[in-house]
Amino acid sequence: MKLTYYGHSTFLIHTGGKSLVFDPFISPNPLAAAYKINDIKADYILLSHGHGDHVADAESIAKDNDATIVSNYEIVSWYESKGIKGHPMNHGGKWKFDFGTVKYVNAVHSSVLPDGTYGGNPGGFVVWNEEKCFYFAGDSALTWDMKLIPMICPQLDFAILPIGDNFTMGFADAVHAAQFIQCDKIIACHFDTFGYIKTDHQAAIDEFRNAGKELILLQPGQTIEL
């Protein structure tokens, strides 16, 4: 499984023979200015919620690639009205796609689409196949519901958690989230993009290390094998 980070909460993950883009926010992000969205090849785009810093490039990438958007019913319906393919989900549901199984899980946040349309309830995704099982938390706050994930999903190999605080969990809460989901390898997201979420990298790494967890903070454009 190969993972590329494009800054903020945007990831491109190659798994199960397909390319999955999560929460694409590239063209408006100065930290990702070197990357062109028309260079990104995607089969699916998974959207955790409707905020502009998570969906800004979804329409362009979807139309360039004839990709399918996976999200809640409200967000998928909004994109279908623009002629984009979608697969709607809602909390607690799962679906077996051609790349693996996706379960749509709870997130504590807010959601509205860029034009003010109601964005439904925010969510996160647990994805698994024969390669790996991972959790993408979106912008969720720390929530007791995270304890359900190891009860109803396969053992996580890694998780992507926000650490930037103010709008999401800070890294101290993210350590508790890692404990709730019983996962030792965490990839950080939603940090450093703008002033409110500037993060002390070493303090975050140390907080996780002290809890027996590994925190990985990637640079925009960095690719790792998992």
C-alpha positions as CSV (number, residue, x, y, z in Angstrom):
1,M,0.0,0.0,0.0
2,K,1.4,3.4,-1.0
3,L,0.4,6.7,0.6
4,T,1.1,10.2,-0.7
5,Y,0.4,13.3,1.4
6,Y,-0.7,16.5,-0.3
7,G,-0.9,18.7,2.8
8,H,-3.7,19.5,5.2
9,S,-6.0,16.4,5.2
10,T,-5.4,15.3,1.6
11,F,-4.1,11.8,0.9
12,L,-3.7,9.7,-2.2
13,I,-3.7,6.0,-1.2
14,H,-3.0,3.2,-3.7
15,T,-4.6,0.0,-2.5
16,G,-6.5,-3.0,-4.0
17,G,-5.5,-1.9,-7.5
18,K,-7.2,1.4,-7.2
19,S,-6.3,5.0,-6.3
20,L,-8.3,6.7,-3.5
21,V,-8.1,10.4,-2.8
22,F,-9.2,11.6,0.7
23,D,-10.5,15.2,1.3
24,P,-8.8,17.0,-1.6
25,F,-7.7,20.5,-0.7
26,I,-4.7,21.2,-2.9
27,S,-5.1,24.2,-5.3
28,P,-6.1,26.7,-2.5
29,N,-3.4,25.4,-0.1
30,P,-0.2,27.4,-0.3
31,L,1.7,24.6,1.3
32,A,0.7,22.4,-1.7
33,A,1.4,25.0,-4.4
34,A,3.9,22.7,-6.2
35,Y,1.2,20.1,-7.0
36,K,-1.3,20.3,-9.8
37,I,-4.6,18.6,-9.4
38,N,-4.7,17.5,-13.0
39,D,-1.7,15.3,-12.4
40,I,-3.6,13.3,-9.7
41,K,-5.2,10.1,-10.9
42,A,-8.1,8.8,-8.8
43,D,-10.7,6.1,-9.0
44,Y,-12.5,7.1,-5.9
45,I,-12.7,10.3,-3.8
46,L,-13.7,9.9,-0.2
47,L,-15.0,13.0,1.5
48,S,-15.4,13.1,5.3
49,H,-17.5,16.3,5.3
50,G,-18.4,19.3,3.2
51,H,-16.1,22.1,4.4
52,G,-14.1,23.8,1.7
53,D,-10.8,22.8,3.1
54,H,-11.8,19.2,2.5
55,V,-13.7,19.3,-0.8
56,A,-12.1,22.2,-2.7
57,D,-10.7,20.1,-5.6
58,A,-13.2,17.2,-5.4
59,E,-15.2,18.3,-8.4
60,S,-12.2,18.9,-10.7
61,I,-10.5,15.6,-9.8
62,A,-13.7,13.7,-10.2
63,K,-14.5,15.1,-13.6
64,D,-10.9,14.7,-14.8
65,N,-10.8,11.0,-13.8
66,D,-14.5,10.0,-14.0
67,A,-14.0,9.1,-10.4
68,T,-16.7,8.1,-7.9
69,I,-17.3,10.2,-4.8
70,V,-17.9,8.3,-1.6
71,S,-19.5,10.2,1.3
72,N,-22.7,10.7,3.1
73,Y,-26.0,10.9,1.2
74,E,-26.3,14.7,1.3
75,I,-22.8,15.3,-0.1
76,V,-23.1,12.6,-2.8
77,S,-26.4,14.0,-3.9
78,W,-24.9,17.5,-4.2
79,Y,-22.2,16.2,-6.5
80,E,-24.6,14.0,-8.5
81,S,-26.5,17.2,-9.3
82,K,-23.2,18.3,-11.0
83,G,-23.1,15.1,-13.1
84,I,-20.5,13.3,-10.9
85,K,-20.9,9.7,-10.0
86,G,-21.3,8.9,-6.3
87,H,-21.9,6.2,-3.8
88,P,-23.9,7.4,-0.7
89,M,-23.3,6.0,2.7
90,N,-24.4,6.8,6.3
91,H,-23.2,6.1,9.8
92,G,-22.7,2.5,10.7
93,G,-23.1,1.2,7.1
94,K,-20.4,-0.6,5.1
95,W,-20.0,-1.5,1.5
96,K,-17.6,-3.8,-0.4
97,F,-16.1,-1.9,-3.3
98,D,-13.7,-3.4,-5.9
99,F,-10.7,-2.2,-3.8
100,G,-12.0,-3.4,-0.4
101,T,-14.6,-2.7,2.3
102,V,-15.4,0.7,3.6
103,K,-17.3,1.4,6.8
104,Y,-18.6,4.9,7.5
105,V,-18.2,5.8,11.1
106,N,-19.1,8.7,13.3
107,A,-17.2,12.0,13.5
108,V,-17.9,14.9,15.9
109,H,-17.5,18.1,13.8
110,S,-19.8,20.2,11.6
111,S,-20.5,20.1,7.9
112,V,-21.7,22.5,5.2
113,L,-20.9,22.6,1.5
114,P,-19.2,25.5,-0.2
115,D,-22.4,27.1,-1.4
116,G,-24.1,26.9,2.0
117,T,-26.0,23.6,1.2
118,Y,-26.5,21.3,4.2
119,G,-23.6,18.8,4.2
120,G,-25.2,16.1,6.4
121,N,-23.4,14.6,9.4
122,P,-19.6,14.5,9.2
123,G,-18.0,11.0,9.2
124,G,-14.8,9.0,9.0
125,F,-13.9,5.9,7.1
126,V,-12.4,2.5,8.0
127,V,-11.0,0.8,4.9
128,W,-9.8,-2.7,4.7
129,N,-8.7,-5.4,2.2
130,E,-6.1,-8.1,2.0
131,E,-3.3,-5.5,2.2
132,K,-4.1,-3.4,5.2
133,C,-6.9,-1.9,7.4
134,F,-6.8,1.8,8.2
135,Y,-9.0,4.6,9.7
136,F,-9.3,8.1,8.3
137,A,-10.9,10.2,11.0
138,G,-11.6,13.3,9.0
139,D,-11.9,16.3,11.3
140,S,-13.4,14.5,14.2
141,A,-13.0,15.6,17.8
142,L,-12.1,12.9,20.3
143,T,-15.2,10.9,20.9
144,W,-16.1,7.8,22.9
145,D,-17.5,6.2,19.7
146,M,-14.0,5.6,18.5
147,K,-13.9,2.7,21.0
148,L,-16.4,0.9,18.8
149,I,-13.9,0.7,15.9
150,P,-11.8,-2.2,17.2
151,M,-15.0,-4.0,18.2
152,I,-16.6,-3.9,14.7
153,C,-13.7,-3.6,12.3
154,P,-10.5,-5.6,11.7
155,Q,-7.3,-4.6,13.6
156,L,-6.0,-1.3,12.3
157,D,-2.6,-1.2,10.8
158,F,-2.5,2.6,10.9
159,A,-4.8,5.5,11.3
160,I,-4.9,9.1,10.0
161,L,-5.9,11.5,12.8
162,P,-6.1,15.3,13.0
163,I,-3.7,16.9,15.5
164,G,-3.9,20.7,14.8
165,D,-6.3,21.6,17.6
166,N,-8.7,24.6,17.6
167,F,-11.0,23.0,14.9
168,T,-10.2,19.4,15.6
169,M,-8.4,17.3,18.1
170,G,-5.0,18.5,19.3
171,F,-2.2,16.0,19.6
172,A,-3.0,15.3,23.3
173,D,-6.5,14.3,22.5
174,A,-5.3,12.4,19.4
175,V,-3.2,10.2,21.7
176,H,-6.4,9.2,23.5
177,A,-8.0,8.5,20.2
178,A,-5.1,6.2,19.2
179,Q,-5.7,4.4,22.5
180,F,-9.4,4.2,21.9
181,I,-8.9,2.7,18.4
182,Q,-6.1,0.4,19.6
183,C,-3.7,1.6,16.9
184,D,0.1,2.2,17.4
185,K,0.9,3.8,14.1
186,I,-0.7,7.3,13.5
187,I,-0.3,9.6,10.5
188,A,-1.0,13.2,11.3
189,C,-3.3,15.5,9.3
190,H,-5.0,18.9,9.6
191,F,-2.0,20.7,11.0
192,D,0.2,23.7,10.0
193,T,-1.9,24.8,7.1
194,F,-2.9,28.2,8.6
195,G,-2.3,30.0,11.9
196,Y,-5.0,28.4,14.0
197,I,-3.5,25.0,13.5
198,K,0.2,25.5,13.7
199,T,1.7,22.6,15.6
200,D,4.8,21.9,17.6
201,H,6.0,18.8,15.8
202,Q,8.5,17.6,18.4
203,A,6.0,18.1,21.2
204,A,3.4,16.0,19.3
205,I,5.9,13.3,18.5
206,D,7.0,13.1,22.2
207,E,3.4,13.0,23.4
208,F,2.8,9.9,21.3
209,R,6.1,8.3,22.1
210,N,5.4,8.7,25.8
211,A,2.2,6.7,25.2
212,G,4.0,4.0,23.3
213,K,2.7,5.2,19.9
214,E,4.4,6.3,16.7
215,L,3.3,9.6,15.2
216,I,4.3,10.3,11.5
217,L,4.2,13.9,10.3
218,L,4.7,13.9,6.5
219,Q,5.7,16.8,4.3
220,P,3.4,17.8,1.4
221,G,4.3,15.6,-1.6
222,Q,6.0,12.9,0.6
223,T,5.2,9.3,-0.3
224,I,5.6,6.3,2.0
225,E,5.0,2.6,1.7
226,L,2.9,0.9,4.4
